């Protein structure tokens, strides 16, 4: 996946191996899941549009496939019927023109009827409501919003708000933006307990995270890339709970300085990937886990899915019969779809919690 965006030349500053994180009363540390389940997939749909299928979304009757970042696709979203597997539409073209995008590092399906993506290259968010025209065409009206700076991960919220994380020069973990104005209207999750040997902004990069919003919009979760840690935020109280495990491994990283003077982390030869991707329902949190070194052949794919509830309690570990790249889960938590980029197939399996 995409790392920190840097410009200009850089030089080595220091190396930080296994700097210990601190814990507090709101930290849960565990060693194993209460249940382990083997999952075997079956082929569902051949998808030949490219290997960058990181995100999948479900409506009541369709599967939406989103290309993320491997090259510029003709279209970012492809919608297929679950019943007959027919292509129903392709949406948001690749390009630099209004209504187009260069990448979709963050994307989503909001309330089952609005697709959206965050173009980190052009600092904008595009949204489009899925609707069939009276003449049967699938041309969508695309709305475009500029945002003021780089965020590593975002989630679309109600009332044209954006939940954002990963702003490298912000002392808070989470920001809330008003999309029409592009202004930050709230922030929370202050960063504390930074080791003395690590510059603040480099430490924030060490905990670079994916962001997921609970469908009910009362909670959100940050999912770390370089250590097996998650943090669940209550969006009303602004309080959070950290969950670490089952390996509870510390992040290994180095620090380098840009020619602009900024200290940033980089992945050294001991850096491991933890979480790669995720899906949330109102009941459970599903996270694709790696555990592999970042130089591994399978650094972007995982064979394990860790399941938590929204109180942070570990529920189930799924051992998959193959490496997958992207996946989704039905709202009732009974069916999983995934992308096997080694075969080019969308695959599926029933699940039982």
C-alpha positions as CSV (number, residue, x, y, z in Angstrom):
1,X,0.0,0.0,0.0
2,X,0.9,3.6,-0.3
3,X,3.4,5.0,2.2
4,X,4.2,8.5,3.3
5,X,4.5,10.8,0.3
6,X,7.9,12.5,0.2
7,X,9.5,15.0,-2.2
8,X,13.1,15.9,-2.7
9,X,16.2,14.0,-1.6
10,X,16.6,12.4,1.8
11,X,19.4,11.3,4.0
12,X,19.6,8.7,6.9
13,X,19.1,10.1,10.3
14,X,18.9,7.2,12.8
15,X,17.5,3.7,13.3
16,X,14.9,2.8,15.9
17,X,14.4,-0.9,16.5
18,X,11.7,-2.1,18.8
19,X,11.1,1.1,20.8
20,X,8.6,0.0,23.4
21,X,5.1,1.5,23.4
22,X,3.5,2.5,26.7
23,X,0.1,1.1,27.9
24,X,-2.6,2.7,30.1
25,X,-5.8,1.7,31.8
26,X,-7.7,2.0,28.5
27,X,-5.4,-0.5,26.7
28,X,-6.5,-4.1,26.1
29,X,-3.6,-6.6,25.5
30,X,-4.5,-10.2,24.5
31,X,-2.6,-13.2,23.3
32,X,-5.2,-15.3,21.4
33,X,-8.6,-15.3,19.8
34,X,-11.3,-17.3,21.6
35,X,-12.2,-19.0,18.3
36,X,-10.4,-20.0,15.1
37,X,-12.3,-20.9,11.9
38,X,-11.0,-22.2,8.6
39,X,-12.5,-20.5,5.5
40,X,-12.4,-21.9,2.0
41,X,-13.5,-19.8,-1.0
42,X,-15.3,-20.6,-4.2
43,X,-14.9,-18.7,-7.5
44,X,-17.8,-16.2,-8.1
45,X,-16.9,-13.7,-10.8
46,X,-13.9,-13.3,-13.2
47,X,-12.7,-9.7,-13.1
48,X,-10.0,-8.8,-15.6
49,X,-9.9,-5.0,-15.1
50,X,-6.6,-5.0,-13.1
51,X,-4.8,-6.1,-10.0
52,X,-5.6,-3.0,-7.9
53,X,-8.9,-4.4,-6.6
54,X,-8.4,-3.4,-3.0
55,X,-12.0,-2.5,-2.1
56,X,-15.4,-4.3,-2.5
57,X,-18.8,-3.1,-1.5
58,X,-22.3,-4.6,-1.4
59,X,-25.7,-3.2,-2.1
60,X,-28.8,-5.3,-1.6
61,X,-28.5,-6.7,-5.1
62,X,-25.1,-5.9,-6.4
63,X,-21.3,-6.0,-5.8
64,X,-19.2,-2.9,-6.5
65,X,-15.5,-3.4,-7.2
66,X,-13.1,-0.4,-6.7
67,X,-9.7,-0.2,-8.3
68,X,-7.3,1.6,-5.9
69,X,-3.8,2.5,-6.9
70,X,-2.0,0.2,-9.3
71,X,-2.0,2.4,-12.4
72,X,-4.7,4.6,-13.8
73,X,-7.9,2.6,-14.6
74,X,-10.4,3.5,-17.2
75,X,-13.0,3.6,-14.5
76,X,-12.5,3.2,-10.7
77,X,-15.9,1.5,-9.9
78,X,-17.5,-1.5,-11.5
79,X,-20.9,-2.6,-10.4
80,X,-22.1,-6.2,-11.0
81,X,-25.4,-7.9,-10.3
82,X,-25.2,-10.5,-7.6
83,X,-28.0,-12.5,-9.3
84,X,-26.7,-12.9,-12.8
85,X,-23.2,-11.4,-12.5
86,X,-23.9,-9.0,-15.3
87,X,-22.1,-5.6,-15.5
88,X,-24.5,-2.9,-14.4
89,X,-22.3,0.1,-14.7
90,X,-18.8,1.7,-14.6
91,X,-18.3,4.9,-12.7
92,X,-15.7,7.8,-12.2
93,X,-13.2,7.8,-15.0
94,X,-9.5,8.0,-14.5
95,X,-8.0,11.3,-15.5
96,X,-7.3,14.9,-14.5
97,X,-10.5,16.5,-15.7
98,X,-13.3,17.6,-13.4
99,X,-15.3,14.5,-12.3
100,X,-12.2,12.3,-12.9
101,X,-9.5,11.1,-10.5
102,X,-5.9,9.8,-10.5
103,X,-6.3,7.4,-7.6
104,X,-8.8,6.2,-5.0
105,X,-6.6,5.3,-2.0
106,X,-9.7,5.8,0.2
107,X,-13.1,5.0,-1.2
108,X,-16.5,3.8,0.0
109,X,-20.2,3.2,-0.5
110,X,-22.1,5.4,1.8
111,X,-25.6,4.3,2.9
112,X,-25.6,1.8,0.0
113,X,-26.4,4.5,-2.6
114,X,-23.4,6.9,-2.8
115,X,-20.0,5.9,-4.1
116,X,-17.1,8.2,-3.1
117,X,-13.3,8.3,-3.4
118,X,-10.4,10.4,-2.1
119,X,-7.9,11.4,-4.7
120,X,-4.7,12.1,-2.7
121,X,-2.8,13.3,-5.7
122,X,-5.2,16.1,-6.5
123,X,-6.4,16.6,-2.9
124,X,-10.1,16.2,-3.7
125,X,-13.1,14.0,-2.8
126,X,-15.6,12.9,-5.4
127,X,-19.1,11.6,-4.6
128,X,-21.8,10.2,-6.9
129,X,-25.2,8.8,-6.0
130,X,-26.1,5.5,-7.7
131,X,-29.3,6.0,-9.6
132,X,-30.8,4.8,-12.8
133,X,-32.1,7.4,-15.2
134,X,-35.6,7.1,-16.6
135,X,-34.1,6.2,-20.0
136,X,-32.2,3.3,-18.5
137,X,-28.7,4.8,-18.6
138,X,-26.3,4.8,-15.8
139,X,-24.7,8.3,-16.2
140,X,-24.1,9.7,-12.7
141,X,-23.8,13.2,-11.4
142,X,-20.4,13.6,-9.8
143,X,-19.8,16.1,-7.1
144,X,-16.2,17.3,-6.4
145,X,-14.8,18.8,-3.2
146,X,-11.3,20.2,-2.7
147,X,-9.6,19.4,0.7
148,X,-6.8,21.5,2.2
149,X,-4.1,19.0,2.8
150,X,-2.9,15.4,2.7
151,X,-4.7,12.9,4.9
152,X,-3.7,9.2,4.8
153,X,-7.2,7.9,5.3
154,X,-10.7,9.4,5.2
155,X,-14.4,8.3,5.6
156,X,-17.5,10.0,4.3
157,X,-20.0,11.0,6.9
158,X,-23.5,12.4,7.1
159,X,-24.2,16.1,6.2
160,X,-21.2,16.2,3.9
161,X,-18.6,15.8,6.6
162,X,-15.4,13.9,6.3
163,X,-13.7,11.9,9.0
164,X,-9.9,12.1,8.4
165,X,-6.7,10.7,9.9
166,X,-3.0,10.7,9.1
167,X,-2.4,14.5,8.7
168,X,1.3,14.3,9.5
169,X,1.7,17.8,11.0
170,X,-1.3,17.7,13.2
171,X,-0.9,16.8,16.9
172,X,-4.3,15.0,16.9
173,X,-5.1,11.6,15.4
174,X,-8.6,12.4,14.0
175,X,-10.0,15.5,12.2
176,X,-13.5,16.2,11.0
177,X,-13.9,18.4,7.9
178,X,-16.8,20.2,6.4
179,X,-16.6,19.1,2.7
180,X,-18.2,22.1,1.0
181,X,-15.8,24.6,2.8
182,X,-12.8,22.2,3.1
183,X,-12.3,23.4,6.7
184,X,-11.6,21.3,9.8
185,X,-14.4,21.7,12.3
186,X,-13.3,19.3,15.0
187,X,-10.2,17.2,16.1
188,X,-9.5,14.7,18.8
189,X,-7.3,11.9,19.9
190,X,-4.2,13.8,21.1
191,X,-0.9,11.9,20.7
192,X,1.0,11.3,23.9
193,X,3.9,9.2,25.3
194,X,6.2,9.9,22.3
195,X,9.6,8.3,23.1
196,X,12.3,10.9,23.6
197,X,14.5,9.4,20.9
198,X,11.8,9.8,18.2
199,X,10.7,13.1,16.6
200,X,7.0,13.7,17.0
201,X,6.1,13.6,13.3
202,X,8.1,10.5,12.7
203,X,6.3,8.8,15.6
204,X,3.0,9.7,14.0
205,X,4.2,8.0,10.8
206,X,5.0,4.9,12.7
207,X,1.4,4.6,13.7
208,X,0.1,5.4,10.2
209,X,-3.4,3.8,10.1
210,X,-6.3,2.9,8.0
211,X,-9.6,4.5,9.1
212,X,-13.1,2.9,9.2
213,X,-16.4,4.3,10.2
214,X,-19.2,2.3,11.9
215,X,-22.3,2.5,9.7
216,X,-24.3,4.0,12.6
217,X,-21.6,6.7,12.7
218,X,-21.2,6.7,16.5
219,X,-17.8,5.0,16.4
220,X,-14.7,4.8,14.2
221,X,-11.5,2.7,14.3
222,X,-7.9,3.4,13.4
223,X,-6.0,0.3,12.3
224,X,-2.2,0.3,12.4
225,X,-0.1,-0.8,9.5
226,X,3.2,-1.5,11.4
227,X,2.1,-3.0,14.7
228,X,-0.9,-5.2,15.6
229,X,-2.8,-2.4,17.3
230,X,-6.3,-0.9,16.8
231,X,-7.9,2.1,18.4
232,X,-11.7,2.5,18.7
233,X,-13.1,6.0,19.1
234,X,-16.4,7.0,20.5
235,X,-17.4,9.9,18.2
236,X,-19.7,11.4,20.8
237,X,-17.5,11.3,23.9
238,X,-14.2,11.5,21.9
239,X,-12.8,8.8,24.2
240,X,-10.9,5.9,22.7
241,X,-9.8,2.3,23.6
242,X,-6.6,0.7,22.3
243,X,-6.4,-3.0,21.6
244,X,-3.1,-4.8,21.1
245,X,-2.5,-8.4,20.1
246,X,-2.4,-11.3,19.6
247,X,1.3,-11.1,18.8
248,X,1.7,-7.6,20.3
249,X,4.8,-6.9,18.3
250,X,6.5,-3.5,18.4
251,X,7.1,-1.5,15.2
252,X,10.6,-1.5,13.7
253,X,11.5,1.5,11.7
254,X,14.1,4.0,10.8
255,X,14.1,7.8,10.7
256,X,15.2,10.0,7.8
257,X,15.2,13.7,7.2
258,X,13.8,15.3,4.0
259,X,15.7,18.2,2.4
260,X,13.0,20.4,3.9
261,X,14.1,19.4,7.4
262,X,11.2,17.1,8.3
263,X,11.9,13.9,10.2
264,X,9.9,11.0,8.9
265,X,9.8,7.3,9.5
266,X,10.9,4.7,6.9
267,X,10.5,1.0,6.7
268,X,13.8,-0.8,7.5
269,X,14.7,-4.5,6.9
270,X,12.9,-5.5,10.1
271,X,9.6,-3.7,9.5
272,X,6.6,-5.9,9.5
273,X,3.1,-5.2,8.2
274,X,0.2,-5.8,10.5
275,X,-3.2,-4.8,9.1
276,X,-3.7,-4.4,5.3
277,X,-7.4,-3.7,4.9
278,X,-10.7,-3.9,6.7
279,X,-14.5,-4.0,6.6
280,X,-16.9,-3.0,9.4
281,X,-20.6,-3.7,10.0
282,X,-22.7,-2.4,12.9
283,X,-21.9,-5.6,14.8
284,X,-18.3,-6.5,14.0
285,X,-14.9,-5.3,12.8
286,X,-13.1,-7.4,10.2
287,X,-9.4,-6.8,9.6
288,X,-7.1,-8.4,7.0
289,X,-3.9,-9.3,8.7
290,X,-0.4,-9.9,7.3
291,X,2.4,-10.3,9.9
292,X,4.9,-10.6,7.0
293,X,8.0,-8.5,6.6
294,X,7.5,-5.6,4.2
295,X,10.0,-7.2,1.8
296,X,7.9,-10.4,1.5
297,X,6.3,-11.5,-1.7
298,X,3.0,-11.3,0.0
299,X,3.4,-7.9,1.7
300,X,0.1,-6.5,0.3
301,X,-1.9,-9.7,0.8
302,X,-3.1,-11.6,3.8
303,X,-4.3,-15.1,4.8
304,X,-5.9,-14.1,8.1
305,X,-8.9,-12.0,9.1
306,X,-9.2,-10.9,12.7
307,X,-12.7,-10.1,14.0
308,X,-13.5,-7.8,16.9
309,X,-16.7,-6.4,18.3
310,X,-17.1,-2.6,18.8
311,X,-16.1,-2.9,22.5
312,X,-12.7,-4.0,21.3
313,X,-13.1,-7.7,22.3
314,X,-11.5,-10.3,20.1
315,X,-14.1,-12.5,18.6
316,X,-12.8,-14.8,15.9
317,X,-9.7,-15.5,13.7
318,X,-10.4,-16.7,10.2
319,X,-7.7,-18.7,8.6
320,X,-8.1,-18.3,4.8
321,X,-7.3,-21.0,2.2
322,X,-5.4,-18.5,0.1
323,X,-4.0,-15.0,0.1
324,X,-6.5,-12.3,-0.7
325,X,-6.1,-8.6,-1.6
326,X,-9.5,-7.0,-0.8
327,X,-12.7,-8.2,0.7
328,X,-16.2,-7.3,2.0
329,X,-18.8,-8.8,4.3
330,X,-22.6,-8.6,4.1
331,X,-24.5,-6.5,6.6
332,X,-25.9,-9.6,8.3
333,X,-22.3,-11.0,8.8
334,X,-23.1,-14.2,6.9
335,X,-21.3,-13.9,3.5
336,X,-17.8,-12.8,2.6
337,X,-16.5,-11.7,-0.9
338,X,-12.9,-11.3,-1.7
339,X,-10.5,-10.7,-4.6
340,X,-7.8,-13.3,-5.5
341,X,-5.4,-11.3,-7.6
342,X,-3.4,-14.5,-8.4
343,X,-6.4,-15.8,-10.4
344,X,-8.3,-12.6,-11.2
345,X,-11.5,-14.0,-9.6
346,X,-13.9,-12.5,-7.1
347,X,-14.4,-15.3,-4.7
348,X,-17.0,-15.9,-1.9
349,X,-17.6,-18.0,1.2
350,X,-20.4,-18.2,3.8
351,X,-19.2,-17.2,7.3
352,X,-20.5,-18.1,10.8
353,X,-19.6,-16.1,13.9
